[in-house]
């Protein structure tokens, strides 16, 4: 059981980084979309 939790912790860090990177990319994409929509009006 202890080894499993250690494995999980080792795996969690890269997953968290991927989630942060994806959310940041999504936020930037939404901001760009919002700006382009504002410009056209």
mmCIF file of the C-alpha atoms, coordinates in Angstrom:
data_MODEL
# 
_entry.id   MODEL 
# 
loop_
_atom_site.group_PDB 
_atom_site.id 
_atom_site.type_symbol 
_atom_site.label_atom_id 
_atom_site.label_alt_id 
_atom_site.label_comp_id 
_atom_site.label_asym_id 
_atom_site.label_entity_id 
_atom_site.label_seq_id 
_atom_site.pdbx_PDB_ins_code 
_atom_site.Cartn_x 
_atom_site.Cartn_y 
_atom_site.Cartn_z 
_atom_site.occupancy 
_atom_site.B_iso_or_equiv 
_atom_site.pdbx_formal_charge 
_atom_site.auth_seq_id 
_atom_site.auth_comp_id 
_atom_site.auth_asym_id 
_atom_site.auth_atom_id 
_atom_site.pdbx_PDB_model_num 
ATOM 1  C CA . UNK A 1 1  ? 0.000   0.000  0.000   1.00 0.00 ? 1  UNK A CA 1 
ATOM 2  C CA . UNK A 1 2  ? 2.815   2.420  0.846   1.00 0.00 ? 2  UNK A CA 1 
ATOM 3  C CA . UNK A 1 3  ? 4.557   1.713  -2.436  1.00 0.00 ? 3  UNK A CA 1 
ATOM 4  C CA . UNK A 1 4  ? 1.320   2.435  -4.284  1.00 0.00 ? 4  UNK A CA 1 
ATOM 5  C CA . UNK A 1 5  ? 0.945   5.859  -2.658  1.00 0.00 ? 5  UNK A CA 1 
ATOM 6  C CA . UNK A 1 6  ? 4.588   6.650  -3.467  1.00 0.00 ? 6  UNK A CA 1 
ATOM 7  C CA . UNK A 1 7  ? 3.999   5.652  -7.070  1.00 0.00 ? 7  UNK A CA 1 
ATOM 8  C CA . UNK A 1 8  ? 0.906   7.839  -7.134  1.00 0.00 ? 8  UNK A CA 1 
ATOM 9  C CA . UNK A 1 9  ? 2.831   10.847 -5.791  1.00 0.00 ? 9  UNK A CA 1 
ATOM 10 C CA . UNK A 1 10 ? 5.570   10.345 -8.368  1.00 0.00 ? 10 UNK A CA 1 
ATOM 11 C CA . UNK A 1 11 ? 2.947   10.218 -11.108 1.00 0.00 ? 11 UNK A CA 1 
ATOM 12 C CA . UNK A 1 12 ? 0.910   13.133 -9.794  1.00 0.00 ? 12 UNK A CA 1 
ATOM 13 C CA . UNK A 1 13 ? 3.523   15.847 -10.389 1.00 0.00 ? 13 UNK A CA 1 
ATOM 14 C CA . UNK A 1 14 ? 3.802   15.508 -14.195 1.00 0.00 ? 14 UNK A CA 1 
ATOM 15 C CA . UNK A 1 15 ? 0.013   15.143 -14.439 1.00 0.00 ? 15 UNK A CA 1 
ATOM 16 C CA . UNK A 1 16 ? -0.473  18.358 -12.450 1.00 0.00 ? 16 UNK A CA 1 
ATOM 17 C CA . UNK A 1 17 ? 2.006   20.153 -14.742 1.00 0.00 ? 17 UNK A CA 1 
ATOM 18 C CA . UNK A 1 18 ? 0.121   18.932 -17.804 1.00 0.00 ? 18 UNK A CA 1 
ATOM 19 C CA . UNK A 1 19 ? -3.184  20.143 -16.324 1.00 0.00 ? 19 UNK A CA 1 
ATOM 20 C CA . UNK A 1 20 ? -1.675  23.561 -15.555 1.00 0.00 ? 20 UNK A CA 1 
ATOM 21 C CA . UNK A 1 21 ? -0.195  23.825 -19.062 1.00 0.00 ? 21 UNK A CA 1 
ATOM 22 C CA . UNK A 1 22 ? -3.489  22.833 -20.715 1.00 0.00 ? 22 UNK A CA 1 
ATOM 23 C CA . UNK A 1 23 ? -5.533  25.255 -18.595 1.00 0.00 ? 23 UNK A CA 1 
ATOM 24 C CA . UNK A 1 24 ? -3.065  28.079 -19.336 1.00 0.00 ? 24 UNK A CA 1 
ATOM 25 C CA . UNK A 1 25 ? -3.233  27.345 -23.068 1.00 0.00 ? 25 UNK A CA 1 
ATOM 26 C CA . UNK A 1 26 ? -7.037  27.284 -22.899 1.00 0.00 ? 26 UNK A CA 1 
ATOM 27 C CA . UNK A 1 27 ? -7.110  30.602 -21.029 1.00 0.00 ? 27 UNK A CA 1 
ATOM 28 C CA . UNK A 1 28 ? -4.835  32.217 -23.618 1.00 0.00 ? 28 UNK A CA 1 
ATOM 29 C CA . UNK A 1 29 ? -6.960  30.812 -26.447 1.00 0.00 ? 29 UNK A CA 1 
ATOM 30 C CA . UNK A 1 30 ? -10.175 32.144 -24.856 1.00 0.00 ? 30 UNK A CA 1 
ATOM 31 C CA . UNK A 1 31 ? -8.631  35.585 -24.328 1.00 0.00 ? 31 UNK A CA 1 
ATOM 32 C CA . UNK A 1 32 ? -7.559  35.674 -27.984 1.00 0.00 ? 32 UNK A CA 1 
ATOM 33 C CA . UNK A 1 33 ? -11.048 34.631 -29.069 1.00 0.00 ? 33 UNK A CA 1 
ATOM 34 C CA . UNK A 1 34 ? -12.657 37.255 -26.827 1.00 0.00 ? 34 UNK A CA 1 
ATOM 35 C CA . UNK A 1 35 ? -10.386 39.996 -28.234 1.00 0.00 ? 35 UNK A CA 1 
ATOM 36 C CA . UNK A 1 36 ? -11.067 39.003 -31.843 1.00 0.00 ? 36 UNK A CA 1 
ATOM 37 C CA . UNK A 1 37 ? -14.839 39.023 -31.159 1.00 0.00 ? 37 UNK A CA 1 
ATOM 38 C CA . UNK A 1 38 ? -14.539 42.492 -29.583 1.00 0.00 ? 38 UNK A CA 1 
ATOM 39 C CA . UNK A 1 39 ? -12.574 43.842 -32.579 1.00 0.00 ? 39 UNK A CA 1 
ATOM 40 C CA . UNK A 1 40 ? -15.178 42.736 -35.132 1.00 0.00 ? 40 UNK A CA 1 
ATOM 41 C CA . UNK A 1 41 ? -18.037 44.529 -33.339 1.00 0.00 ? 41 UNK A CA 1 
# 
